[in-house]
Amino acid sequence: MWVVGYVPTDTGAAPFVARGHDGAWEIPILPIGRGELDDVDALSGHDVWAVGRTGRVHRRGLILAWNGATWSSVPTPPRSIAILKISRRSPTDAYALDIKPNPDCVDFRLSHWDGVAWTRLSVQRQCEDGPSFGDLAAIRGGPVIMPGHLLRHEERFTSPVWACFRTGCPTPPELPADPTPAGGAWLAAAGTARSDIWALGAADIDSSPSGNTIVAEHWNGTSWTTLQTPPYVTRHDVAAVTEVSSTSAWAVGARFTSSGWRTLIVHVTAAGIEDLGGPNPSLVADELDDIVHVPGTLSEMWAVGSTDTGQLLLHHD
């Protein structure tokens, strides 16, 4: 298992990587001293990519590769200042979501790596209004999905966005209309095949301006099945989802309470969405950012996040 992030320094931040192996944690030496890592994807124990950003004033995208013994730098999509997400299907089939600033705007850019070079596939521009994306899922043998939302600045309103590329794109999922949503967003996606895709999001509720409902949808190759929680009176936002099977997915994120942000863990099955709460070691802010299911196991998972005093790592067996 790999965990990535950063540690504060006197001059900014330094990228951080930890490897869980044989019951212990190892912290390998990285070929760069300043920056942050935001996402990691592994094809095997000796083929891992971690992505993020480097620099403090003049930032640029960062990709590091692990070959089983050492970390090295990999070329990044041209002119990126940060790589937000990485999703790899093979050594010659990888996708990156990065950002590049423009005057008063930000470009969210999707690029493809063929083992030699990057090719730009899509540019989505966000100015005062515009799309924003927080996840990337390259489905094996199927599409590449970017869930997100569309900002409507003057209306203080968001609407869901579902960007899909390559072959096998499903019909875009829709947020349910009962309770009547005032807006919402798709927040995370995962899947193992073009006929087995999960989408997690949140729908704002007219009757509860500060609250929302969590929505989970599953695509079986023909249609979407929709599940949702009862309305919450405060924000409950999903950050990541991992699939255990076509009938089971787990998602993590954060919920807002009277004492601040707290961790959110939900289990999605055909019976509905079960809110499991989550551990909260700090008194100020706790949140979970990512979760992964260990292949070949029934229920072993790892989740990572942060507290106001440091990093948060959870294990479920």
C-alpha positions as CSV (number, residue, x, y, z in Angstrom):
1,M,0.0,0.0,0.0
2,W,1.2,3.5,-0.8
3,V,0.2,6.8,0.9
4,V,1.2,10.2,-0.6
5,G,0.9,13.8,0.6
6,Y,3.3,16.5,1.9
7,V,4.9,17.7,5.1
8,P,5.2,21.5,5.9
9,T,8.7,23.0,5.9
10,D,10.2,26.4,6.6
11,T,10.1,27.1,2.8
12,G,6.8,25.6,1.9
13,A,6.2,21.9,1.7
14,A,8.0,18.7,0.8
15,P,6.5,15.7,-1.0
16,F,5.9,12.7,1.2
17,V,5.5,9.0,0.3
18,A,5.1,6.1,2.7
19,R,4.9,2.4,1.7
20,G,3.1,-0.2,3.8
21,H,5.0,-3.5,3.4
22,D,5.3,-6.7,5.5
23,G,3.6,-5.1,8.5
24,A,5.8,-2.0,8.6
25,W,5.9,1.4,7.0
26,E,8.9,2.5,4.8
27,I,9.6,6.1,3.8
28,P,11.7,6.0,0.6
29,I,13.9,8.8,-0.7
30,L,12.3,11.0,-3.4
31,P,14.2,12.7,-6.3
32,I,12.7,16.1,-5.4
33,G,12.8,18.2,-2.3
34,R,9.9,20.6,-2.6
35,G,6.3,20.1,-3.6
36,E,3.1,18.2,-2.8
37,L,1.7,14.9,-3.9
38,D,-2.1,14.5,-4.3
39,D,-2.8,11.1,-5.9
40,V,-1.3,7.7,-6.5
41,D,-2.1,4.7,-8.7
42,A,-0.5,1.3,-8.8
43,L,-0.5,-1.4,-11.5
44,S,1.7,-3.7,-9.4
45,G,4.1,-3.6,-6.5
46,H,6.9,-2.4,-8.9
47,D,4.9,0.0,-11.1
48,V,3.5,2.9,-9.1
49,W,2.9,6.5,-10.1
50,A,2.4,9.4,-7.7
51,V,1.3,12.9,-8.9
52,G,1.1,16.4,-7.6
53,R,3.1,19.6,-8.0
54,T,6.6,21.0,-7.3
55,G,8.0,24.4,-6.6
56,R,6.6,27.3,-4.5
57,V,6.5,30.4,-6.7
58,H,6.9,28.9,-10.1
59,R,4.8,25.7,-9.7
60,R,4.7,22.9,-12.2
61,G,3.1,19.5,-12.5
62,L,4.9,16.5,-10.9
63,I,4.9,12.8,-11.7
64,L,7.1,10.3,-9.9
65,A,7.4,6.6,-10.8
66,W,8.4,3.7,-8.5
67,N,10.0,0.7,-10.2
68,G,10.2,-1.5,-7.1
69,A,13.5,-0.1,-5.9
70,T,13.7,3.7,-6.6
71,W,11.6,6.7,-7.5
72,S,12.3,8.7,-10.6
73,S,10.6,11.6,-12.5
74,V,8.3,11.0,-15.4
75,P,7.5,13.7,-18.1
76,T,4.3,15.7,-17.3
77,P,1.7,17.1,-19.6
78,P,3.1,20.4,-21.0
79,R,2.6,23.6,-19.1
80,S,0.7,22.1,-16.2
81,I,1.1,23.7,-12.7
82,A,-0.4,20.8,-10.8
83,I,-1.6,17.2,-11.5
84,L,-4.7,16.5,-9.5
85,K,-5.5,12.9,-10.5
86,I,-3.9,9.9,-12.2
87,S,-5.7,6.8,-13.5
88,R,-3.7,4.1,-15.3
89,R,-4.9,1.0,-17.1
90,S,-1.5,-0.2,-18.3
91,P,2.1,1.2,-18.7
92,T,1.1,2.5,-22.1
93,D,-2.5,3.7,-21.2
94,A,-2.6,6.3,-18.5
95,Y,-4.8,9.4,-18.0
96,A,-4.0,12.6,-16.0
97,L,-6.2,15.5,-14.9
98,D,-4.1,18.6,-14.5
99,I,-4.7,22.3,-14.2
100,K,-3.2,25.3,-16.0
101,P,-4.1,28.9,-15.1
102,N,-5.3,31.5,-17.6
103,P,-6.1,35.2,-16.9
104,D,-9.0,35.1,-14.4
105,C,-9.6,31.4,-15.3
106,V,-8.3,27.9,-14.7
107,D,-8.2,25.1,-17.3
108,F,-8.9,21.5,-16.3
109,R,-7.1,19.4,-18.8
110,L,-7.4,15.7,-19.5
111,S,-4.3,14.1,-21.2
112,H,-3.4,10.6,-22.3
113,W,0.0,8.9,-21.9
114,D,0.9,6.2,-24.5
115,G,4.2,5.1,-22.9
116,V,6.2,7.8,-24.8
117,A,4.4,11.1,-24.8
118,W,1.3,13.0,-23.6
119,T,-1.6,13.9,-25.9
120,R,-4.2,16.4,-24.8
121,L,-7.8,15.0,-25.0
122,S,-9.9,17.8,-23.5
123,V,-9.8,21.3,-22.0
124,Q,-12.6,22.5,-19.7
125,R,-12.3,26.2,-18.7
126,Q,-13.5,27.6,-15.4
127,C,-13.7,31.4,-15.0
128,E,-16.3,33.0,-12.6
129,D,-18.6,30.3,-14.0
130,G,-17.6,27.0,-15.5
131,P,-16.9,23.3,-14.8
132,S,-14.8,22.0,-11.9
133,F,-13.6,18.4,-11.6
134,G,-12.3,16.5,-8.6
135,D,-12.0,12.9,-9.7
136,L,-10.8,10.8,-12.7
137,A,-11.7,7.1,-13.4
138,A,-10.3,5.2,-16.4
139,I,-12.5,2.1,-16.6
140,R,-10.7,-1.0,-18.0
141,G,-12.1,-1.8,-21.4
142,G,-14.4,1.2,-21.2
143,P,-14.6,5.0,-20.8
144,V,-12.6,7.7,-19.0
145,I,-14.9,9.6,-16.6
146,M,-14.5,13.0,-15.0
147,P,-17.3,13.7,-12.4
148,G,-17.7,17.3,-11.4
149,H,-20.0,20.3,-11.2
150,L,-20.8,23.6,-13.0
151,L,-20.3,26.8,-11.0
152,R,-23.0,29.5,-11.4
153,H,-21.3,32.4,-9.5
154,E,-24.1,35.0,-9.4
155,E,-26.8,32.5,-8.5
156,R,-24.6,30.8,-5.9
157,F,-25.6,27.6,-7.5
158,T,-24.0,24.4,-8.8
159,S,-25.3,21.8,-11.2
160,P,-23.8,18.4,-11.9
161,V,-21.3,17.7,-14.7
162,W,-20.4,14.3,-16.1
163,A,-17.6,14.4,-18.7
164,C,-16.9,11.1,-20.5
165,F,-14.4,10.2,-23.1
166,R,-13.3,7.2,-25.2
167,T,-15.6,4.2,-25.9
168,G,-18.4,2.8,-23.8
169,C,-19.6,6.0,-22.2
170,P,-22.9,5.4,-20.3
171,T,-25.9,7.7,-20.5
172,P,-25.0,10.5,-18.1
173,P,-26.5,9.9,-14.6
174,E,-29.1,12.3,-13.3
175,L,-29.5,13.5,-9.7
176,P,-32.9,12.5,-8.4
177,A,-35.7,15.1,-8.3
178,D,-37.3,13.9,-5.0
179,P,-36.6,15.6,-2.7
180,T,-36.4,18.5,-5.2
181,P,-32.7,19.4,-5.5
182,A,-31.6,23.0,-5.8
183,G,-28.4,21.9,-7.4
184,G,-25.6,19.5,-6.8
185,A,-22.5,17.8,-8.1
186,W,-21.0,14.5,-9.1
187,L,-18.0,13.9,-6.8
188,A,-16.5,10.5,-7.5
189,A,-16.6,7.6,-9.9
190,A,-15.2,4.0,-10.0
191,G,-15.7,0.8,-11.9
192,T,-14.2,-2.4,-13.2
193,A,-15.9,-2.7,-16.6
194,R,-18.1,-0.6,-19.0
195,S,-21.1,-2.5,-17.6
196,D,-20.1,-1.9,-14.0
197,I,-19.6,1.7,-13.0
198,W,-20.4,3.6,-9.8
199,A,-21.1,7.4,-9.5
200,L,-21.3,9.2,-6.2
201,G,-22.6,12.7,-5.7
202,A,-24.5,15.2,-3.6
203,A,-27.8,16.9,-4.3
204,D,-28.7,20.2,-2.6
205,I,-32.2,20.3,-1.1
206,D,-34.6,23.3,-1.4
207,S,-36.0,22.6,2.1
208,S,-32.6,22.6,3.7
209,P,-30.3,25.4,2.3
210,S,-27.3,24.2,4.4
211,G,-27.9,20.5,3.9
212,N,-27.9,17.9,1.1
213,T,-28.4,14.3,0.3
214,I,-25.8,11.8,-0.8
215,V,-26.6,10.1,-4.1
216,A,-25.1,6.8,-5.4
217,E,-25.8,5.4,-8.9
218,H,-24.7,2.1,-10.5
219,W,-24.5,1.5,-14.2
220,N,-25.1,-2.1,-15.4
221,G,-24.4,-1.5,-19.1
222,T,-28.1,-0.6,-19.8
223,S,-29.4,1.7,-17.1
224,W,-28.6,3.4,-13.8
225,T,-29.9,2.3,-10.4
226,T,-30.3,5.2,-8.0
227,L,-29.9,5.2,-4.2
228,Q,-29.9,8.2,-1.9
229,T,-29.8,9.0,1.8
230,P,-32.5,11.0,3.6
231,P,-31.8,14.7,3.6
232,Y,-29.0,15.9,5.9
233,V,-29.3,19.3,7.6
234,T,-25.6,20.0,7.1
235,R,-23.2,19.4,4.3
236,H,-22.1,15.8,3.6
237,D,-19.6,15.5,0.8
238,V,-18.0,12.5,-0.8
239,A,-14.3,12.7,-1.8
240,A,-13.7,9.2,-3.2
241,V,-15.3,5.8,-3.9
242,T,-14.0,2.3,-4.3
243,E,-15.8,-0.7,-5.7
244,V,-15.8,-4.0,-3.9
245,S,-18.3,-5.6,-6.3
246,S,-21.1,-4.7,-8.7
247,T,-23.4,-4.7,-5.6
248,S,-21.1,-3.1,-3.0
249,A,-19.1,0.2,-2.9
250,W,-17.5,2.2,-0.2
251,A,-17.1,6.0,-0.1
252,V,-15.3,8.5,2.2
253,G,-15.4,12.2,2.7
254,A,-16.4,14.8,5.3
255,R,-19.5,16.1,7.0
256,F,-20.0,19.5,8.6
257,T,-21.1,19.6,12.3
258,S,-21.5,22.2,15.0
259,S,-17.9,21.4,16.1
260,G,-16.4,21.5,12.6
261,W,-15.7,19.0,9.8
262,R,-15.8,15.3,10.7
263,T,-15.0,12.1,8.7
264,L,-17.7,10.5,6.6
265,I,-17.8,6.8,5.6
266,V,-20.7,5.3,3.7
267,H,-21.4,1.7,2.4
268,V,-23.5,1.4,-0.7
269,T,-25.4,-1.8,-1.4
270,A,-28.5,-2.8,-3.3
271,A,-30.4,-2.2,0.0
272,G,-29.3,1.5,0.2
273,I,-26.6,3.8,1.6
274,E,-25.5,3.1,5.1
275,D,-23.9,6.0,6.9
276,L,-21.2,4.6,9.2
277,G,-19.9,7.8,10.7
278,G,-16.1,7.6,11.1
279,P,-13.3,8.1,13.7
280,N,-12.4,11.6,14.6
281,P,-9.2,11.9,16.6
282,S,-9.0,15.7,16.6
283,L,-11.2,18.4,18.2
284,V,-11.2,20.8,15.2
285,A,-11.2,19.2,11.7
286,D,-11.1,15.6,10.4
287,E,-11.7,14.5,6.9
288,L,-11.0,11.5,4.6
289,D,-9.7,12.1,1.0
290,D,-9.3,8.7,-0.6
291,I,-10.2,5.0,-0.2
292,V,-9.0,1.8,-2.0
293,H,-10.2,-1.8,-1.9
294,V,-7.5,-4.4,-1.8
295,P,-8.0,-6.7,-4.9
296,G,-8.7,-10.3,-4.1
297,T,-10.1,-9.7,-0.7
298,L,-13.7,-9.5,0.4
299,S,-13.6,-6.4,2.5
300,E,-10.0,-5.2,3.1
301,M,-9.7,-1.4,2.5
302,W,-7.4,1.5,3.2
303,A,-8.5,5.1,3.6
304,V,-6.4,8.2,4.0
305,G,-7.2,11.8,5.2
306,S,-6.1,14.5,7.6
307,T,-6.8,16.1,10.9
308,D,-5.8,19.5,12.3
309,T,-2.8,17.8,13.9
310,G,-1.5,15.5,11.1
311,Q,-2.4,12.7,8.7
312,L,-5.1,10.1,9.2
313,L,-4.8,6.5,8.0
314,L,-7.6,3.9,8.4
315,H,-7.6,0.1,7.7
316,H,-10.6,-2.1,7.4
317,D,-10.4,-5.9,7.2
